Amino acid sequence: MKLIKALTLIPLFVLLVACAAPTPSPTLTPTPTPDIAPALSKAAQLAEARQYSAAIAALQDAAQLNANNPQPIVEIGNITLKQHRWELAQQAFEEALDLQPDNYDAAIGLGEALLGQGKTHQAKDIWRKAIDLDDARFEGYLGLGKSLLATRKFNEAQQAFADALKRSPKNSQALWYLAALALPADAPAGEAWLRQIDPPTATGDYLLATLDALPDNAPQAQTATLVGIALTQLAEWELALRALETATQLDPNNATAWAFLGYTQASLGLPALDSLDRAAELEPDSALPLYFKGVYLRQKEHYDLAIDYFLKAIELDPGNIGVMLETARTLADKGDYLSAEAWYRTIAESDPDSVEYQQQLTEFFVTRSYRIAEKGLPEAEGLVKLAPDNARAFDLLGWAKFQTGDFSGAEESLRLAADLAPNDVAIRYHLGKTLKALHKNVDAQIEFQHALDWDTSGTYRKAVKSEK
């Protein structure tokens, strides 16, 4: 009986102990990482369509969904790089690197943003960091080469581009830079680099055409001079400097090389007058050094002195349209519109069938809002007749009509311009202004948005923001 009672009490005791035991904590389910892939995909589609503001908005949404993922911020940086909004791009890439210090793409983008602002030494340091992160990729070496080139460390830049090519043997940019660096001193080596570029590029073909224009067995000094001149036309100023310095070393009596060297030095903000004086000493009857001195002085806003040099150049080379155009531009910049108009008119009348000369005259009136109704509008109408498929002609006509208050006529002309050049920022901005004047506000905002998204100069973006 006692045993039965004891056995009976055991389950009761166990039950009481069990009831008294603390309740176990519930199992916590981890919060799932938000899926930002759809937002990234949407942003990529918008960016492909060049709807950059909408793409950035989608990426900002993705960044809010997952604040620890740097990818949306990197993509924002890439878009603002395309827009040449360097400071915003820098901010985005730095934010991405704060989240993930070893993010290679963010480092590459940051280097580009810094270089775009002229911060060459900082860009160089960042690209070296990218190389440390992943030595097998070419982008870091390519960027490093560009930053070294910008600081005129040509031999080091050449090595960096060669390192980039080792990692990406068909990279057209590395091939082109290697060619441009080699051509002044070793034309066959430079040409060999150019002929490896596949598919061909416009800049590569331009340098090949320059070489094709040379006579057989041309002296290396002549090659260096023509390559240097070609590089000035491409605004590749550091490369042009190397080529023209090489040309003057190979042939110290080459007046043309000295003249273009001075022009290049002036464009880089370097002392230029010694080179231009040397060119003038070698060829006292050449208009070229005088012309480049005028350009140099105009850049420094010494307008009267610049005009004096242009007039001296014209005395030596009467009818030189390039010098005449610089004279007209300088007079306009000075505010002497009456004299500028006379020069532009003389140029246009020298070849009535020249679209370029007629366009220069029309732009003078329309872009400066000078005598629009009296002369600007008739000149624009004449330009359209001369060049019926020229988008710039219709843009000038539309903008002239806008300035005379003919908003409906302006819309018609500007829509024709937009059909001919759908991606032209100036046309889109002018059309937006016109539609706004016609109270077509929804359509106007669409055009303004295009200008905001596509402007790489900042000029039209600033103008659009002032409209709001």
C-alpha positions, 0 to 999 in steps of 0.5 A: 500500500505504501509502495502504491501510494508512493508510486501514485505520488511520483507522477503528481510530483513530476507534474507539479515540477513540470508545471513549475518549470519556466516557459522556454523562449520562442525561437526567433526567425531571422529577418529575411534580407530584402530582395533588391534584384527587381529594383536593380533590374528596373533601374538598369532598364531605365538607365538603358533608356537614358531616363537617368533621374528615374533610374537614380530614384529606383536605385535610391529605393533599393538602397533604402530596402537594404542599407548594407548593400553597396550595389545600388549606390555604386550604380548611382555613382555610375549614372552620375559619371555618365552625366559628368556630375563628378562631385555627386559621383564621388559622394556615391562611390565614397559611400559605397566604399564606407559600406564595403571597403574592398569594393573594386567597382566603387574604387574604379568609379571613385578614381574616374570621379576624382579625375573628372574634377582634376584631382589627379593625385587622389585619383592615382592613389585610389586606382593603386588601391583598386590594383591592390584589391584585384591585380588581375583586373585591367580597369585599375591599371587603365585608370592609373595610366590616365592619371599618370598621363594627366600629370605628364608622367609619360613613361609611367603611364605607358607602363600602366597601359601595357599592364592593362593590356596584359590583363585585357589583350584586346582592350581598345583604350589601352591599345589607343593610348599605347599607340598615341604614346609610341607614335612620336618616337617610333611610328612603326610601333605606334601603327602596330598598336593602332592596327590591333584595335578591333572593332575600329574606333573613330580616334584610332582611325583618325590617327591611322588617316594621319599616318596615311597622309604622310609620304613614304619614308617620312622623317620621324620628326614630321610624323611626330609633328602631324601626330601632335597636330592630330592630337590637338584636334582630338583635344588630347592635350597631354599626348599632343604635348609629348608628340610636339615636344618630341618633334621639336627635339628631333627637329629644332628648326621645325616652326610648325611644331613649335607653333603647335607646341605653344598652342598646346602649352597654352591649352594646358595652362603652361607657359607658351610664349617662348615656344610661339616666339621660337616659331616666329623667329624660325618663320617670320612670314608665318601667320601661325604663331601670330594666330596662336598668340591671339588665341592665347591672349583671348583665353586670358581675356586680353581682347584688344591684344588678341585682335591685334595679333589676329589682324597681323596674322591676316596681313600675312595670310589674307583670307584665312577663314580660321583667323577671321573667325577668331577675330569675329569671336573675339570682337563679340566676346569684347562686346563690339557686336557691330564689328563682329557682325561685319567679320561674320558677314564677310566670312559668310559672303566669301562662300554663300554655299557654305553651311558652316559659314552661314551657321556661324553668322546665324549663331552670332545673332541668335545665341547672343540675342542680337538683332533677332527680328531684323537679322537673326530670324532671316539668317536662320530661315536662309540656313534652313533652306541651305541645309534642310536636314541640319538639326542645328539649323532648325534649332536656331530657327526655332530659338529665333522664333521663340525670342520674337514671340512666335511660340507656335512657329518655334515649336514646329521648328524645334520638333523638326530639330528634335526629330533630326537629333533626338538626343541633342540637349540644347534642342530639348531645353529650347523645346521645353522653354517653348512648350512652357510658354505655350502653357503645355506644361506636361510636355514641357516637363518631359523635355526639361527632364531630357535636358536634366538627364542628358546634359554633361556640361551642367549648363542646361541642368542649371537652366532647367532648375531655374525654371522650377 
